[in-house]
Amino acid sequence: MSIVSSSPRVAVIVVAAGSGTRLSAGAPKAFVGLDEHTVLRHCLRGVFDARPAQVVVVAPGDRVGEALADAQEAAGERRDLVSVVAGGETRQRSVSAGLEAVWPDVETVLVHDAARALAPGDLVDRVVDAVDRTGWGVVPVLPVIDTIKRVEQDRITGVVDRAELAAAQTPQGFRRDVLEAAYRVARTEYTDDSALVADAGHPIASVAGDARAFKITTPADLARARALVSGAPIAPVPGAAVGPALPRVGVGTDVHAFGGEGSLWLAGLEWPGEPALSGHSDGDAVAHAIVDALLSAAGLGDIGSRFGTDRPELAGAHADAFLADTRAHLASAGWAVVNVAVQVQSARPKLAPRRAEAEAVLSAALGGAPVSVSATTTDGLGFTGRAEGVQAFAVALVVRA
């Protein structure tokens, strides 16, 4: 890293003033060790892996010296960008104290919880880029994977559509003038800075979060973070998310009967002279199975929740529209497609002569991710053997982008 000679236009306020009561580790949360280094030191490592920024650490009043030592050690040649201030009685007062220490030339301010100790530098850069692009407040989010229930006492009273939910992380980024103005008018305590800014009337955008940016709150979270830092296997802990961001696999299937109007569309190709498949769109069972597999792998629901029949613009739509939309949806949630394999079961058409063409079209729609297509008959058995329709099975592999 090189010494920064000019004042940066970005500041990161690292909030490390919490007591860590729920962690029960005998010290304020940010000053508990993950290995030979503290939670704060690991958090700052990610901050300094990002592009140069002023870094303001907000620490408990009796830990300012310790925080400064951690910050300067993590900063290395960027130590001239670091300062430490004492926090307040609440998180908002701590952030306000950090804002007062931000240099005059700074235009964009990120607020980051030290408890998200393993958040990587590219997440910081992603938030800054989004603020620059939109001018809005920006929050990194992860999709909600679990089914969410409404519970009153011990009774389940309903289900919340997880497709509308996301788990917020930090760092959260804002134009400096917007954040300062929002803090001036705040009259209540908020759970995070984006809620405070949104309540002041400003729009908030989302970007893909990172599984490593989980918050250390409970002893189980601390054990998980220590295992990740050490590289040791992570033992399952009831109620806790575990494991690093590993590749994920999804399976999808789709069936359509012959009997539609117009030409047959299958595997992204038009098949002149073949009977069309029926369906709200073009009935392309191959494309639809791939969509289901991708959404399943990313934990983003299924094709019915994403492409319902209540969307008239999808009437007659072909594979490229479905796959491009799905790929973009995965990307917005932080997932990238590795590859897809799909098997078609049908008596007609004969896919072998056009297999390479189909694979190229499907791969292009997924941004170049490899797609392999195989085909088989069922020896005259079932509806596919009787040439009444087509069935497709797909398997997709995705990873964190």
Backbone hydrogen bonds, N-H to C=O, Kabsch-Sander energy under -0.5 kcal/mol:
donor,donor_aa,acceptor,acceptor_aa,energy
5,S,3,I,-0.5
11,A,108,T,-2.4
12,V,54,Q,-3.1
13,I,11,A,-0.5
13,I,110,L,-3.4
14,V,12,V,-0.7
14,V,56,V,-2.7
15,V,13,I,-0.7
15,V,112,H,-2.9
16,A,14,V,-0.8
16,A,58,V,-2.8
23,L,20,G,-0.6
24,S,20,G,-1.3
24,S,21,T,-0.5
31,F,28,P,-2.3
32,V,29,K,-1.7
34,L,37,H,-2.8
35,D,37,H,-1.5
39,V,32,V,-2.1
40,L,30,A,-2.7
42,H,38,T,-2.1
43,C,39,V,-2.3
44,L,40,L,-2.7
45,R,41,R,-1.5
46,G,42,H,-1.4
47,V,43,C,-1.7
48,F,44,L,-2.7
49,D,45,R,-0.8
50,A,46,G,-0.6
50,A,47,V,-1.0
54,Q,10,V,-2.5
55,V,81,L,-2.7
56,V,12,V,-2.5
57,V,55,V,-0.6
57,V,83,S,-2.7
58,V,14,V,-2.9
59,A,57,V,-0.6
59,A,85,V,-2.5
63,R,60,P,-2.4
64,V,61,G,-0.7
67,A,63,R,-2.7
68,L,64,V,-2.4
69,A,65,G,-2.0
70,D,66,E,-2.1
71,A,67,A,-2.8
72,Q,68,L,-2.7
73,E,69,A,-2.0
74,A,70,D,-2.3
75,A,71,A,-2.3
76,G,72,Q,-1.5
78,R,75,A,-2.1
79,R,76,G,-1.4
81,L,78,R,-2.6
82,V,79,R,-1.4
83,S,55,V,-1.9
85,V,57,V,-2.7
87,G,59,A,-2.8
94,S,90,T,-1.8
95,V,91,R,-2.6
96,S,92,Q,-2.5
97,A,93,R,-2.0
98,G,94,S,-2.0
99,L,95,V,-2.6
100,E,96,S,-1.8
101,A,97,A,-0.6
101,A,98,G,-1.0
102,V,99,L,-1.4
106,V,103,W,-1.4
107,E,9,R,-2.9
108,T,9,R,-2.2
109,V,174,F,-2.7
110,L,11,A,-3.0
111,V,172,Q,-2.7
112,H,13,I,-3.1
112,H,110,L,-0.5
114,A,15,V,-2.3
116,R,113,D,-1.9
117,A,115,A,-1.5
119,A,116,R,-1.5
123,L,120,P,-0.9
124,V,120,P,-1.1
125,D,121,G,-2.2
126,R,122,D,-2.0
127,V,123,L,-1.9
128,V,124,V,-2.1
129,D,125,D,-2.6
130,A,126,R,-1.7
131,V,127,V,-2.2
132,D,128,V,-2.4
133,R,129,D,-2.2
134,T,130,A,-2.5
135,G,131,V,-2.6
137,G,203,P,-2.0
138,V,173,G,-2.6
139,V,205,A,-2.3
141,V,207,V,-2.6
142,L,167,A,-1.8
144,V,165,L,-0.8
145,I,143,P,-0.6
148,I,160,V,-0.7
150,R,158,G,-2.7
151,V,149,K,-0.5
152,E,155,R,-2.7
153,Q,151,V,-0.5
155,R,152,E,-2.1
157,T,150,R,-2.9
157,T,155,R,-0.5
158,G,150,R,-1.0
160,V,148,I,-2.7
162,R,160,V,-0.7
164,E,161,D,-1.7
165,L,162,R,-1.7
167,A,142,L,-3.2
168,A,166,A,-0.6
169,Q,140,P,-2.4
172,Q,111,V,-2.4
173,G,138,V,-2.0
174,F,109,V,-2.1
176,R,107,E,-3.2
179,L,175,R,-2.4
180,E,176,R,-2.8
181,A,177,D,-2.0
182,A,178,V,-2.3
183,Y,179,L,-2.2
184,R,180,E,-1.8
185,V,181,A,-1.2
186,A,182,A,-0.8
196,L,192,D,-1.3
197,V,193,D,-2.5
198,A,194,S,-2.8
199,D,195,A,-2.3
200,A,196,L,-0.9
201,G,198,A,-2.0
202,H,197,V,-1.6
205,A,137,G,-3.7
207,V,139,V,-1.8
209,G,141,V,-3.0
213,A,210,D,-2.0
214,F,211,A,-0.7
216,I,115,A,-1.9
217,T,215,K,-0.9
222,L,218,T,-2.1
223,A,219,P,-2.3
224,R,220,A,-2.1
225,A,221,D,-2.6
226,R,222,L,-2.5
227,A,223,A,-2.1
228,L,224,R,-2.3
229,V,225,A,-2.4
230,S,226,R,-2.2
231,G,227,A,-1.6
232,A,227,A,-1.1
235,A,233,P,-0.6
240,A,237,V,-2.4
246,L,244,P,-1.6
248,R,398,V,-2.8
250,G,396,A,-2.3
252,G,394,A,-2.7
254,D,392,A,-1.9
256,H,390,V,-2.2
258,F,388,E,-2.3
259,G,276,A,-2.7
260,G,276,A,-1.7
264,L,271,W,-0.8
264,L,274,E,-0.6
265,W,282,D,-0.5
266,L,269,L,-2.4
269,L,266,L,-1.7
271,W,264,L,-3.0
274,E,271,W,-1.8
278,S,257,A,-3.1
282,D,317,A,-1.2
285,A,283,G,-1.4
288,H,284,D,-2.3
289,A,285,A,-2.1
290,I,286,V,-2.0
291,V,287,A,-2.2
292,D,288,H,-2.2
293,A,289,A,-2.3
294,L,290,I,-2.4
295,L,291,V,-2.7
296,S,292,D,-2.3
297,A,293,A,-2.3
298,A,294,L,-1.9
299,G,295,L,-0.6
299,G,296,S,-0.9
300,L,295,L,-2.9
305,S,302,D,-0.5
306,R,302,D,-1.4
307,F,303,I,-3.4
311,R,308,G,-1.4
314,L,311,R,-2.0
315,A,312,P,-1.5
316,G,280,H,-1.1
317,A,314,L,-2.5
321,A,318,H,-0.9
322,F,318,H,-1.5
323,L,319,A,-3.1
324,A,320,D,-2.2
325,D,321,A,-1.9
326,T,322,F,-2.2
327,R,323,L,-2.7
328,A,324,A,-2.2
329,H,325,D,-2.3
330,L,326,T,-2.6
331,A,327,R,-2.4
332,S,328,A,-2.3
333,A,329,H,-1.0
333,A,330,L,-0.6
334,G,331,A,-1.6
335,W,330,L,-2.8
336,A,399,V,-3.1
338,V,397,L,-3.0
339,N,397,L,-1.1
340,V,370,P,-2.2
341,A,395,V,-2.6
342,V,372,S,-2.6
343,Q,393,F,-3.1
344,V,374,S,-2.6
345,Q,391,Q,-3.5
346,S,344,V,-0.6
346,S,376,T,-1.8
347,A,384,T,-0.6
351,L,349,P,-0.8
354,R,351,L,-1.6
355,R,352,A,-1.3
358,A,354,R,-2.6
359,E,355,R,-2.7
360,A,356,A,-2.1
361,V,357,E,-2.1
362,L,358,A,-2.6
363,S,359,E,-2.4
364,A,360,A,-2.2
365,A,361,V,-1.8
366,L,362,L,-1.0
366,L,363,S,-0.6
367,G,364,A,-1.6
368,G,363,S,-2.9
369,A,363,S,-0.5
369,A,366,L,-0.9
372,S,340,V,-2.4
374,S,342,V,-2.4
376,T,344,V,-2.6
381,L,378,T,-2.1
385,G,381,L,-1.4
386,R,382,G,-1.7
387,A,384,T,-1.4
388,E,383,F,-3.0
389,G,383,F,-0.6
390,V,256,H,-2.7
391,Q,345,Q,-2.1
392,A,254,D,-2.4
393,F,343,Q,-2.6
394,A,252,G,-3.3
395,V,341,A,-2.9
396,A,250,G,-2.7
397,L,339,N,-2.4
398,V,248,R,-2.7
399,V,336,A,-2.3
401,A,334,G,-2.9
